Every structure is written in structure tokens, then in C-alpha cells.
Amino acid sequence: MPPSHPTDEDRPLAPETRLLHTGYDPRAYHGFVNPPVVHASTVLFNDAAAHVANAQKYTYGRTGTPTIDALELALAELEGAATVRLAPSGLAAVSLALMSCLSAGDHLLVTDSIYAPTRRLCDTVLKRFGVETTYYDPEVDADGLAALFRPNTRAVMLEAPGTATFEMQDVPALSAVARARGAVVLMDNTWATPLFFRPLEHGVDLSIQAATKYISGHSDVLIGTVAASERAAHDLTAMHRNLGLHVGPDDIYLAWRGLKTMAVRLARHQESGLTVARWLAGRPEVTRVRHPALPEDPGYAIWKRDFTGASGLFGADFAPVSDAALRRFLDTVTLFGMGYSWGGFESLVIKARPEEARTAVPWRGTGPLMRFHIGLEDPGDLIADLERGFAAMAASDPDAE
């Protein structure tokens, strides 16, 4: 581990500083400020004794390299975790985390606002292997969650805010309910990152990141991470080893590099995101903005209490409009791409479809729900682009097909 850097008063380093000074010590590799990018499969043992005992730091490329260590150690410091394990994508990280704590015959509770591919995993792979999933209202309180427990409930999965619909969950309260009943608590924390919310400090056992998004930050990497508490670390490590999960060194290095600038990027995403969200809230075409950092949002009190910042992702309910007019809006804006990922430097917009997935509570939206990611562009330019889109939408024939 790199040396600590206490101040004269020995106060803890700010998270933004820890991002830059953890995970790798330049003195360990000739003074270079970045870790070596090690491409490796075979690792030679120093001698027969080391081989027989399998006793040296690195034994095979899949099980550890200096490149892997650099990112895992940096993230463990940021998350406050006992250990971190890497996966080839965010969904792979979700799969790893769930499989590390579930067995055939177990029951799993999952928020109804969960990332859609996670729902698909639960409804296909986990179901096939004998795990039953119940989806719960994302705005459930502690008593409501407790009522859903069964004798075989082994895990609860949270996401705050929820994908596309952005409901906040009371993570400490729900985690306390689960842990009191012996269940493992998992959370998809991709929206906030551990820079703005540290799940393990609020009762979560497995904190999951699609590091594809804000950690990497440049829309050029697929990678996922799982950070574990002490009680979940052994099972996570064992499952990671048994599944043979591995991420290529170049992708790990790009995620490492992105991590170093995440604080300054997230500050801009937050500021610009709130600027555009407030502007959208005043538009006649918009009936509601779903952003937990806005005081009028139903989840604002929880966000204000537990989180230290917000990212650039939020939703907006449009007033009812024809499909043709909505297509005209999407085809007119030029600074907003239409793409499923987010967290990169570019702004994005897509139409969300929660009505196609919700099972615990019905979706009551009356108009299109649009998901926006505000990138690093000038927010004034983004607003001007949206104005052009709204003008084109209004000019469209509402009855056109």
C-alpha cells in the first residue's frame, strides 16, 4: 500500500485526495506515477519450494497482477471495504455478487426499480437454479420490507435512486431489517459512486458498481466492481475465483485512469445536471422532473441525509405527446445522443419504459418518461439544444404516425 499522507493535524484525507493517492505506490515501481499494465497468464515460480507450496504473491494472471491490485486497492480504500473484486461488466458484477450469497431454495427480495438486466438475471438464471425472487415497492418502509421476509429469505437487493424512475430508498433502515434477519444486503450504487455514497457505512454488505460508467468515465470500457464488508468478503472472493472472472489489463488501467479524475468530472456532472433539471422543471412540456437532489423531489430528504452529492442522471416525465412528435424531438437534438449507457463525457437521452417491467406496483405515468444523462458540455448549449427539440416537437402533427 502507498504511504499515508497526514497533515500537520493528522486529519483524514478528503475522498478527492484519496482517489489520487491510494492503490499504488510509485516507489514500488521505479517511481512511475502510474502502475504497470501487466499482460500475463503464466507466472513463473522462483523455485521448487515456492511452486510446491504455491507460496508467492502472484501465481497466475487471472488470480492477480500489479495492475489488478492497483485498482482493487484504490476502490477498497474509497468504498471502506474489506475487499474488492473486478468483473467484466456491471451486469457481471451483479451476477457475481448475487451468486456469492445465494443457493438453490433461497428467496431473494429485489426493489421493483432495479436495473432491467438485473431483473432479467433474476427471472432467468437465478430462477433456473432454484432461487425465487420477489420484487418490492421501491418506496417501501422498514415494516413493509420486514413483512415480505420468509424463513428462506437470504438476500435483499437495493438501488438508490432507482433506475429510470429515481425513487430513493432508506438504505440504513432497510439494511437494518435485512441484517437483523440474517440476510445479506446488496446495493447497486452506480448512480452515486462511493464518492457520494458509501453503502458499506450504511449497513450494506456488497456494494456494486458498473465501473463502465462514472469510474471509467469515457464510454470506452466495460468493467464492474463489487466491494464487500468483512462478513461478505470470504464468499465473494471464493465465488470470484470459482467463476474464473477476469478483466483485461488494458480495461483495468483505463478504469484506474478514470478513477483519478472522477471527482472533478462528477462535480461538473452534478452542477450541469441540476442546471438542466431545473430548467426542464419550468418547461410546459414537462410535468415532473425525477431528480433526488431537487428539494421538490419525494426522495430529497433521504438524499440530503445520506448522500454527499448527485450525478448527472435523472428522469423527466413529458406531458402526453404523440409518438411522431416524440421522435421529432429525439431526431432534432444534436448534443444528446440516444444510447443505453451513461456516465461518460457525452450527454444522452432515451425513452424509459418502466411500465414494461414493474410487477410489485403499477406504473402510473401518463406521458413519456425520458432519462437524461448530462455530460460535460456547456449546460447553456445543452439547454439551447433541448429548446430546438421542444420547438420541433410542438411543430409536429400530433396525429402523425
C-alpha positions as a Markdown table, in Angstrom:
| # | Residue | x | y | z |
|---|---|---|---|---|
| 1 | Met | 0.0 | 0.0 | 0.0 |
| 2 | Pro | 1.2 | 3.6 | -0.6 |
| 3 | Pro | 2.2 | 5.6 | 2.4 |
| 4 | Ser | -0.3 | 7.7 | 4.3 |
| 5 | His | -0.1 | 11.4 | 3.9 |
| 6 | Pro | -1.2 | 13.0 | 7.1 |
| 7 | Thr | -1.4 | 16.8 | 7.5 |
| 8 | Asp | 0.1 | 18.6 | 10.4 |
| 9 | Glu | -3.1 | 18.0 | 12.3 |
| 10 | Asp | -3.2 | 14.4 | 11.1 |
| 11 | Arg | -6.7 | 14.8 | 9.8 |
| 12 | Pro | -8.2 | 12.3 | 7.4 |
| 13 | Leu | -7.7 | 12.9 | 3.7 |
| 14 | Ala | -10.7 | 14.0 | 1.7 |
| 15 | Pro | -12.2 | 11.4 | -0.7 |
| 16 | Glu | -11.0 | 13.5 | -3.6 |
| 17 | Thr | -7.4 | 13.3 | -2.3 |
| 18 | Arg | -7.6 | 9.6 | -1.6 |
| 19 | Leu | -8.6 | 9.0 | -5.2 |
| 20 | Leu | -5.2 | 10.2 | -6.2 |
| 21 | His | -3.0 | 8.7 | -3.5 |
| 22 | Thr | -4.3 | 5.1 | -3.0 |
| 23 | Gly | -3.9 | 1.8 | -4.7 |
| 24 | Tyr | -0.4 | 2.2 | -5.9 |
| 25 | Asp | 2.9 | 3.5 | -4.6 |
| 26 | Pro | 5.2 | 4.9 | -7.3 |
| 27 | Arg | 8.2 | 3.9 | -5.2 |
| 28 | Ala | 7.3 | 0.3 | -5.7 |
| 29 | Tyr | 8.0 | 0.5 | -9.4 |
| 30 | His | 10.9 | 2.8 | -10.2 |
| 31 | Gly | 9.0 | 6.0 | -9.3 |
| 32 | Phe | 6.5 | 5.9 | -12.2 |
| 33 | Val | 3.3 | 7.5 | -11.1 |
| 34 | Asn | 1.0 | 5.0 | -12.8 |
| 35 | Pro | 1.1 | 1.3 | -12.2 |
| 36 | Pro | 2.5 | -1.1 | -14.8 |
| 37 | Val | 0.0 | -2.6 | -17.3 |
| 38 | Val | 0.8 | -6.3 | -16.9 |
| 39 | His | -0.3 | -8.6 | -19.7 |
| 40 | Ala | 0.0 | -12.0 | -18.1 |
| 41 | Ser | -1.2 | -15.5 | -18.0 |
| 42 | Thr | 1.8 | -17.7 | -17.0 |
| 43 | Val | 3.7 | -16.6 | -13.9 |
| 44 | Leu | 7.0 | -18.4 | -13.1 |
| 45 | Phe | 7.7 | -19.6 | -9.6 |
| 46 | Asn | 11.0 | -18.6 | -8.1 |
| 47 | Asp | 12.0 | -22.1 | -7.1 |
| 48 | Ala | 10.6 | -25.6 | -6.5 |
| 49 | Ala | 9.7 | -24.8 | -2.9 |
| 50 | Ala | 7.6 | -21.9 | -3.9 |
| 51 | His | 5.9 | -24.0 | -6.6 |
| 52 | Val | 5.1 | -26.9 | -4.2 |
| 53 | Ala | 3.7 | -24.5 | -1.6 |
| 54 | Asn | 2.1 | -22.2 | -4.1 |
| 55 | Ala | 3.7 | -19.6 | -2.0 |
| 56 | Gln | 4.4 | -16.4 | -3.8 |
| 57 | Lys | 2.4 | -13.2 | -4.3 |
| 58 | Tyr | 1.5 | -13.8 | -7.9 |
| 59 | Thr | 0.9 | -17.3 | -9.3 |
| 60 | Tyr | -1.3 | -16.9 | -12.3 |
| 61 | Gly | -2.5 | -13.9 | -14.4 |
| 62 | Arg | -6.2 | -14.5 | -13.6 |
| 63 | Thr | -5.7 | -14.5 | -9.8 |
| 64 | Gly | -3.7 | -11.3 | -9.5 |
| 65 | Thr | -1.3 | -8.9 | -11.1 |
| 66 | Pro | 0.1 | -5.5 | -10.1 |
| 67 | Thr | -2.5 | -3.9 | -12.4 |
| 68 | Ile | -5.4 | -5.7 | -10.8 |
| 69 | Asp | -4.1 | -4.9 | -7.3 |
| 70 | Ala | -3.8 | -1.2 | -8.1 |
| 71 | Leu | -7.5 | -0.8 | -9.0 |
| 72 | Glu | -8.8 | -3.1 | -6.3 |
| 73 | Leu | -6.8 | -1.5 | -3.5 |
| 74 | Ala | -7.8 | 2.0 | -4.6 |
| 75 | Leu | -11.5 | 1.0 | -4.7 |
| 76 | Ala | -11.3 | -0.8 | -1.4 |
| 77 | Glu | -10.0 | 2.4 | 0.2 |
| 78 | Leu | -12.7 | 4.5 | -1.5 |
| 79 | Glu | -15.5 | 2.1 | -0.5 |
| 80 | Gly | -14.2 | 1.4 | 3.0 |
| 81 | Ala | -14.3 | -2.3 | 2.0 |
| 82 | Ala | -12.6 | -5.5 | 3.3 |
| 83 | Thr | -12.0 | -6.5 | -0.3 |
| 84 | Val | -13.0 | -5.5 | -3.9 |
| 85 | Arg | -13.3 | -7.9 | -6.9 |
| 86 | Leu | -13.4 | -6.9 | -10.5 |
| 87 | Ala | -15.8 | -8.3 | -13.2 |
| 88 | Pro | -16.0 | -7.9 | -17.0 |
| 89 | Ser | -19.1 | -5.6 | -16.8 |
| 90 | Gly | -21.6 | -4.1 | -14.4 |
| 91 | Leu | -24.0 | -6.9 | -15.0 |
| 92 | Ala | -21.2 | -9.5 | -14.4 |
| 93 | Ala | -20.6 | -7.7 | -11.1 |
| 94 | Val | -24.3 | -8.0 | -10.2 |
| 95 | Ser | -24.2 | -11.7 | -11.1 |
| 96 | Leu | -21.1 | -12.3 | -9.1 |
| 97 | Ala | -22.5 | -10.6 | -6.0 |
| 98 | Leu | -25.8 | -12.4 | -6.1 |
| 99 | Met | -24.3 | -15.8 | -6.7 |
| 100 | Ser | -21.9 | -15.3 | -3.8 |
| 101 | Cys | -24.7 | -15.2 | -1.3 |
| 102 | Leu | -27.5 | -17.3 | -2.8 |
| 103 | Ser | -28.1 | -21.1 | -3.2 |
| 104 | Ala | -30.9 | -23.3 | -4.6 |
| 105 | Gly | -34.0 | -22.9 | -2.5 |
| 106 | Asp | -33.2 | -19.4 | -1.3 |
| 107 | His | -35.6 | -16.4 | -1.6 |
| 108 | Leu | -34.4 | -13.0 | -2.8 |
| 109 | Leu | -36.0 | -9.6 | -2.3 |
| 110 | Val | -35.3 | -7.0 | -5.1 |
| 111 | Thr | -36.5 | -3.5 | -5.5 |
| 112 | Asp | -39.0 | -3.1 | -8.3 |
| 113 | Ser | -37.0 | -0.2 | -9.7 |
| 114 | Ile | -33.9 | -2.3 | -10.3 |
| 115 | Tyr | -31.7 | -2.1 | -13.4 |
| 116 | Ala | -33.5 | -4.1 | -16.1 |
| 117 | Pro | -30.7 | -6.6 | -16.8 |
| 118 | Thr | -30.6 | -7.5 | -13.1 |
| 119 | Arg | -34.3 | -8.3 | -13.3 |
| 120 | Arg | -33.6 | -10.5 | -16.3 |
| 121 | Leu | -30.9 | -12.3 | -14.4 |
| 122 | Cys | -33.2 | -12.9 | -11.5 |
| 123 | Asp | -36.1 | -14.1 | -13.7 |
| 124 | Thr | -34.0 | -16.4 | -15.9 |
| 125 | Val | -30.6 | -17.6 | -14.5 |
| 126 | Leu | -31.4 | -17.5 | -10.8 |
| 127 | Lys | -34.9 | -18.9 | -11.3 |
| 128 | Arg | -33.4 | -21.8 | -13.3 |
| 129 | Phe | -31.0 | -22.6 | -10.4 |
| 130 | Gly | -33.8 | -22.6 | -7.8 |
| 131 | Val | -33.7 | -19.1 | -6.4 |
| 132 | Glu | -37.1 | -17.3 | -6.1 |
| 133 | Thr | -37.3 | -13.5 | -6.4 |
| 134 | Thr | -39.9 | -11.2 | -5.0 |
| 135 | Tyr | -39.9 | -7.6 | -6.2 |
| 136 | Tyr | -41.0 | -5.0 | -3.7 |
| 137 | Asp | -42.2 | -1.4 | -3.9 |
| 138 | Pro | -39.1 | 0.8 | -4.2 |
| 139 | Glu | -40.6 | 3.2 | -1.7 |
| 140 | Val | -41.3 | 0.5 | 0.9 |
| 141 | Asp | -40.6 | 1.4 | 4.5 |
| 142 | Ala | -38.8 | -0.9 | 7.1 |
| 143 | Asp | -42.1 | -2.5 | 8.3 |
| 144 | Gly | -43.2 | -3.2 | 4.7 |
| 145 | Leu | -39.9 | -4.9 | 3.9 |
| 146 | Ala | -40.0 | -6.9 | 7.1 |
| 147 | Ala | -43.4 | -8.3 | 6.1 |
| 148 | Leu | -42.0 | -9.7 | 2.9 |
| 149 | Phe | -39.4 | -11.9 | 4.6 |
| 150 | Arg | -39.7 | -15.6 | 4.6 |
| 151 | Pro | -37.8 | -18.2 | 6.5 |
| 152 | Asn | -35.6 | -18.8 | 3.4 |
| 153 | Thr | -35.0 | -15.1 | 2.5 |
| 154 | Arg | -31.2 | -14.9 | 2.2 |
| 155 | Ala | -30.6 | -11.5 | 0.5 |
| 156 | Val | -32.1 | -8.1 | -0.2 |
| 157 | Met | -31.0 | -6.0 | -3.2 |
| 158 | Leu | -31.4 | -2.2 | -3.1 |
| 159 | Glu | -30.8 | 0.5 | -5.7 |
| 160 | Ala | -30.9 | 4.2 | -4.8 |
| 161 | Pro | -32.0 | 6.1 | -6.7 |
| 162 | Gly | -33.9 | 3.5 | -8.9 |
| 163 | Thr | -33.0 | 3.0 | -12.5 |
| 164 | Ala | -35.1 | 5.3 | -14.8 |
| 165 | Thr | -37.6 | 6.2 | -12.1 |
| 166 | Phe | -35.2 | 7.6 | -9.4 |
| 167 | Glu | -37.0 | 6.6 | -6.2 |
| 168 | Met | -34.8 | 6.9 | -3.1 |
| 169 | Gln | -34.6 | 4.1 | -0.6 |
| 170 | Asp | -33.9 | 4.4 | 3.1 |
| 171 | Val | -30.7 | 2.3 | 2.9 |
| 172 | Pro | -29.8 | 2.3 | 6.6 |
| 173 | Ala | -33.4 | 1.4 | 7.7 |
| 174 | Leu | -33.9 | -1.4 | 5.1 |
| 175 | Ser | -30.4 | -2.7 | 5.7 |
| 176 | Ala | -31.1 | -3.0 | 9.4 |
| 177 | Val | -34.2 | -5.0 | 8.7 |
| 178 | Ala | -32.3 | -7.4 | 6.5 |
| 179 | Arg | -29.3 | -7.8 | 8.7 |
| 180 | Ala | -31.5 | -8.4 | 11.8 |
| 181 | Arg | -32.9 | -11.4 | 9.9 |
| 182 | Gly | -29.5 | -12.7 | 8.8 |
| 183 | Ala | -29.9 | -11.7 | 5.2 |
| 184 | Val | -27.1 | -10.3 | 3.0 |
| 185 | Val | -27.7 | -6.7 | 1.8 |
| 186 | Leu | -26.6 | -5.8 | -1.8 |
| 187 | Met | -26.8 | -2.4 | -3.4 |
| 188 | Asp | -26.3 | -1.1 | -7.0 |
| 189 | Asn | -24.6 | 2.2 | -6.2 |
| 190 | Thr | -23.6 | 3.1 | -9.8 |
| 191 | Trp | -25.5 | 6.4 | -9.7 |
| 192 | Ala | -23.8 | 8.0 | -6.7 |
| 193 | Thr | -20.4 | 6.1 | -6.8 |
| 194 | Pro | -18.7 | 5.6 | -3.5 |
| 195 | Leu | -17.5 | 9.2 | -3.8 |
| 196 | Phe | -21.1 | 10.5 | -3.0 |
| 197 | Phe | -22.4 | 7.5 | -1.0 |
| 198 | Arg | -20.5 | 4.7 | 0.8 |
| 199 | Pro | -23.1 | 1.8 | 1.1 |
| 200 | Leu | -20.9 | -0.3 | 3.5 |
| 201 | Glu | -21.1 | 2.5 | 6.1 |
| 202 | His | -24.9 | 2.3 | 5.9 |
| 203 | Gly | -25.4 | -1.5 | 6.5 |
| 204 | Val | -24.8 | -2.8 | 3.0 |
| 205 | Asp | -22.6 | -5.9 | 2.6 |
| 206 | Leu | -22.0 | -5.9 | -1.1 |
| 207 | Ser | -21.7 | -2.6 | -3.0 |
| 208 | Ile | -21.9 | -2.9 | -6.7 |
| 209 | Gln | -20.6 | -0.5 | -9.4 |
| 210 | Ala | -20.9 | -0.6 | -13.1 |
| 211 | Ala | -17.5 | 1.0 | -13.4 |
| 212 | Thr | -18.2 | 1.2 | -17.1 |
| 213 | Lys | -19.9 | 4.5 | -16.2 |
| 214 | Tyr | -18.5 | 7.2 | -13.9 |
| 215 | Ile | -15.4 | 5.4 | -12.7 |
| 216 | Ser | -14.1 | 4.9 | -16.2 |
| 217 | Gly | -15.9 | 8.0 | -17.5 |
| 218 | His | -15.1 | 7.9 | -21.2 |
| 219 | Ser | -17.5 | 5.4 | -22.7 |
| 220 | Asp | -14.7 | 3.1 | -23.8 |
| 221 | Val | -14.6 | 0.4 | -21.1 |
| 222 | Leu | -16.8 | -2.4 | -19.8 |
| 223 | Ile | -16.0 | -3.3 | -16.2 |
| 224 | Gly | -17.8 | -3.9 | -12.9 |
| 225 | Thr | -16.7 | -3.9 | -9.3 |
| 226 | Val | -18.0 | -5.5 | -6.1 |
| 227 | Ala | -16.9 | -4.2 | -2.7 |
| 228 | Ala | -17.5 | -6.4 | 0.3 |
| 229 | Ser | -17.9 | -6.0 | 4.0 |
| 230 | Glu | -16.0 | -8.2 | 6.4 |
| 231 | Arg | -18.8 | -10.7 | 6.6 |
| 232 | Ala | -19.3 | -11.0 | 2.9 |
| 233 | Ala | -15.7 | -10.9 | 1.8 |
| 234 | His | -14.9 | -14.6 | 2.0 |
| 235 | Asp | -17.9 | -15.8 | 0.0 |
| 236 | Leu | -17.3 | -13.1 | -2.6 |
| 237 | Thr | -13.7 | -14.0 | -3.1 |
| 238 | Ala | -14.5 | -17.7 | -3.3 |
| 239 | Met | -17.2 | -17.2 | -5.9 |
| 240 | His | -15.0 | -14.8 | -7.9 |
| 241 | Arg | -12.2 | -17.5 | -8.0 |
| 242 | Asn | -14.6 | -20.3 | -8.8 |
| 243 | Leu | -16.3 | -18.5 | -11.7 |
| 244 | Gly | -12.9 | -17.6 | -13.2 |
| 245 | Leu | -13.9 | -14.0 | -13.7 |
| 246 | His | -11.1 | -11.8 | -15.1 |
| 247 | Val | -10.8 | -8.3 | -16.7 |
| 248 | Gly | -8.2 | -7.5 | -19.3 |
| 249 | Pro | -5.3 | -5.3 | -18.1 |
| 250 | Asp | -5.9 | -2.5 | -20.6 |
| 251 | Asp | -9.5 | -2.1 | -19.4 |
| 252 | Ile | -8.4 | -2.2 | -15.8 |
| 253 | Tyr | -5.8 | 0.5 | -16.5 |
| 254 | Leu | -8.4 | 2.7 | -18.2 |
| 255 | Ala | -10.7 | 2.4 | -15.2 |
| 256 | Trp | -7.8 | 3.2 | -12.9 |
| 257 | Arg | -7.0 | 6.3 | -15.0 |
| 258 | Gly | -10.7 | 7.4 | -15.0 |
| 259 | Leu | -10.8 | 7.0 | -11.2 |
| 260 | Lys | -8.2 | 9.6 | -10.8 |
| 261 | Thr | -10.4 | 12.3 | -12.4 |
| 262 | Met | -13.8 | 11.1 | -11.2 |
| 263 | Ala | -14.1 | 13.7 | -8.5 |
| 264 | Val | -13.7 | 16.7 | -10.9 |
| 265 | Arg | -15.9 | 15.1 | -13.5 |
| 266 | Leu | -18.7 | 14.3 | -11.1 |
| 267 | Ala | -18.6 | 17.8 | -9.8 |
| 268 | Arg | -19.3 | 19.0 | -13.3 |
| 269 | His | -21.9 | 16.3 | -14.0 |
| 270 | Gln | -23.7 | 17.3 | -10.8 |
| 271 | Glu | -23.7 | 21.1 | -11.4 |
| 272 | Ser | -24.7 | 20.8 | -15.0 |
| 273 | Gly | -27.3 | 18.1 | -14.3 |
| 274 | Leu | -29.0 | 20.3 | -11.7 |
| 275 | Thr | -28.9 | 23.3 | -14.1 |
| 276 | Val | -30.6 | 21.4 | -16.8 |
| 277 | Ala | -33.0 | 19.6 | -14.5 |
| 278 | Arg | -34.2 | 22.9 | -13.0 |
| 279 | Trp | -34.7 | 24.3 | -16.5 |
| 280 | Leu | -36.7 | 21.3 | -17.5 |
| 281 | Ala | -38.9 | 21.6 | -14.4 |
| 282 | Gly | -40.0 | 25.0 | -15.7 |
| 283 | Arg | -41.0 | 23.8 | -19.2 |
| 284 | Pro | -44.6 | 23.3 | -20.1 |
| 285 | Glu | -43.7 | 20.1 | -22.0 |
| 286 | Val | -42.5 | 18.6 | -18.7 |
| 287 | Thr | -44.9 | 17.5 | -15.9 |
| 288 | Arg | -42.3 | 16.2 | -13.5 |
| 289 | Val | -38.5 | 16.0 | -13.1 |
| 290 | Arg | -37.2 | 13.0 | -11.2 |
| 291 | His | -34.0 | 14.1 | -9.5 |
| 292 | Pro | -33.5 | 13.3 | -5.8 |
| 293 | Ala | -31.3 | 16.4 | -5.3 |
| 294 | Leu | -34.1 | 18.8 | -6.2 |
| 295 | Pro | -35.9 | 19.9 | -3.0 |
| 296 | Glu | -39.3 | 19.2 | -4.5 |
| 297 | Asp | -38.4 | 15.5 | -5.2 |
| 298 | Pro | -40.1 | 13.0 | -2.8 |
| 299 | Gly | -36.7 | 11.4 | -2.1 |
| 300 | Tyr | -34.9 | 14.7 | -1.4 |
| 301 | Ala | -34.9 | 14.3 | 2.4 |
| 302 | Ile | -33.2 | 10.8 | 2.2 |
| 303 | Trp | -30.7 | 12.1 | -0.4 |
| 304 | Lys | -29.8 | 15.1 | 1.7 |
| 305 | Arg | -29.4 | 13.0 | 4.8 |
| 306 | Asp | -27.3 | 10.2 | 3.4 |
| 307 | Phe | -25.6 | 11.4 | 0.2 |
| 308 | Thr | -22.9 | 14.0 | -0.3 |
| 309 | Gly | -23.6 | 14.7 | -4.0 |
| 310 | Ala | -25.6 | 13.8 | -7.1 |
| 311 | Ser | -24.6 | 12.6 | -10.6 |
| 312 | Gly | -25.8 | 13.7 | -13.9 |
| 313 | Leu | -28.5 | 11.1 | -14.4 |
| 314 | Phe | -32.2 | 11.9 | -13.9 |
| 315 | Gly | -35.6 | 11.5 | -15.4 |
| 316 | Ala | -38.3 | 13.8 | -16.7 |
| 317 | Asp | -42.0 | 13.0 | -17.4 |
| 318 | Phe | -43.2 | 14.6 | -20.6 |
| 319 | Ala | -46.8 | 15.6 | -21.0 |
| 320 | Pro | -48.7 | 13.2 | -23.2 |
| 321 | Val | -47.5 | 13.6 | -26.8 |
| 322 | Ser | -47.7 | 11.5 | -30.0 |
| 323 | Asp | -45.0 | 9.0 | -30.9 |
| 324 | Ala | -44.3 | 11.0 | -34.0 |
| 325 | Ala | -43.8 | 14.2 | -32.1 |
| 326 | Leu | -41.5 | 12.5 | -29.6 |
| 327 | Arg | -39.5 | 11.0 | -32.4 |
| 328 | Arg | -39.2 | 14.5 | -33.9 |
| 329 | Phe | -37.8 | 15.8 | -30.5 |
| 330 | Leu | -35.2 | 13.0 | -30.4 |
| 331 | Asp | -34.2 | 13.4 | -34.0 |
| 332 | Thr | -33.8 | 17.2 | -33.7 |
| 333 | Val | -31.5 | 17.4 | -30.7 |
| 334 | Thr | -27.8 | 17.1 | -31.7 |
| 335 | Leu | -25.9 | 17.3 | -28.5 |
| 336 | Phe | -27.9 | 14.4 | -26.9 |
| 337 | Gly | -27.1 | 11.0 | -28.2 |
| 338 | Met | -29.5 | 8.1 | -27.9 |
| 339 | Gly | -27.7 | 5.3 | -26.1 |
| 340 | Tyr | -28.3 | 2.9 | -23.2 |
| 341 | Ser | -25.2 | 3.5 | -21.1 |
| 342 | Trp | -24.3 | 6.7 | -19.3 |
| 343 | Gly | -21.5 | 8.2 | -17.1 |
| 344 | Gly | -19.3 | 9.2 | -20.0 |
| 345 | Phe | -18.4 | 12.7 | -21.1 |
| 346 | Glu | -21.3 | 13.0 | -23.5 |
| 347 | Ser | -25.0 | 13.8 | -22.9 |
| 348 | Leu | -27.6 | 11.2 | -23.6 |
| 349 | Val | -31.4 | 10.9 | -23.7 |
| 350 | Ile | -33.6 | 7.8 | -24.1 |
| 351 | Lys | -37.3 | 6.9 | -23.6 |
| 352 | Ala | -37.6 | 4.7 | -20.5 |
| 353 | Arg | -40.3 | 2.0 | -20.3 |
| 354 | Pro | -40.9 | 1.2 | -16.6 |
| 355 | Glu | -44.4 | 0.0 | -17.5 |
| 356 | Glu | -42.9 | -3.0 | -19.3 |
| 357 | Ala | -41.1 | -4.2 | -16.2 |
| 358 | Arg | -42.9 | -3.2 | -13.0 |
| 359 | Thr | -44.5 | -6.1 | -11.1 |
| 360 | Ala | -44.8 | -5.0 | -7.5 |
| 361 | Val | -46.5 | -1.7 | -8.1 |
| 362 | Pro | -48.1 | -0.5 | -11.3 |
| 363 | Trp | -46.6 | 2.3 | -13.2 |
| 364 | Arg | -48.9 | 5.3 | -13.2 |
| 365 | Gly | -47.1 | 7.7 | -15.6 |
| 366 | Thr | -49.3 | 9.3 | -18.2 |
| 367 | Gly | -46.7 | 10.6 | -20.6 |
| 368 | Pro | -43.3 | 9.5 | -21.9 |
| 369 | Leu | -40.6 | 9.1 | -19.2 |
| 370 | Met | -37.3 | 10.4 | -20.6 |
| 371 | Arg | -34.0 | 9.5 | -19.0 |
| 372 | Phe | -31.3 | 12.2 | -19.3 |
| 373 | His | -27.6 | 12.0 | -18.7 |
| 374 | Ile | -26.0 | 15.4 | -18.6 |
| 375 | Gly | -22.4 | 15.2 | -19.7 |
| 376 | Leu | -19.5 | 17.6 | -19.7 |
| 377 | Glu | -20.8 | 20.0 | -22.4 |
| 378 | Asp | -21.6 | 23.6 | -21.5 |
| 379 | Pro | -25.1 | 23.5 | -20.0 |
| 380 | Gly | -26.2 | 26.6 | -21.9 |
| 381 | Asp | -25.5 | 24.7 | -25.1 |
| 382 | Leu | -27.5 | 21.7 | -23.9 |
| 383 | Ile | -30.5 | 23.9 | -23.0 |
| 384 | Ala | -30.4 | 25.5 | -26.4 |
| 385 | Asp | -30.4 | 22.1 | -28.0 |
| 386 | Leu | -33.4 | 21.0 | -25.9 |
| 387 | Glu | -35.2 | 24.2 | -26.8 |
| 388 | Arg | -34.8 | 23.3 | -30.5 |
| 389 | Gly | -36.1 | 19.8 | -29.8 |
| 390 | Phe | -39.2 | 21.1 | -28.0 |
| 391 | Ala | -39.9 | 23.5 | -30.8 |
| 392 | Ala | -39.7 | 20.7 | -33.3 |
| 393 | Met | -41.9 | 18.5 | -31.1 |
| 394 | Ala | -44.5 | 21.3 | -31.0 |
| 395 | Ala | -44.4 | 21.8 | -34.7 |
| 396 | Ser | -45.1 | 18.1 | -35.4 |
| 397 | Asp | -48.5 | 16.9 | -36.4 |
| 398 | Pro | -49.8 | 15.2 | -33.2 |
| 399 | Asp | -51.8 | 12.7 | -35.2 |
| 400 | Ala | -48.9 | 11.7 | -37.5 |
| 401 | Glu | -47.8 | 8.1 | -37.4 |
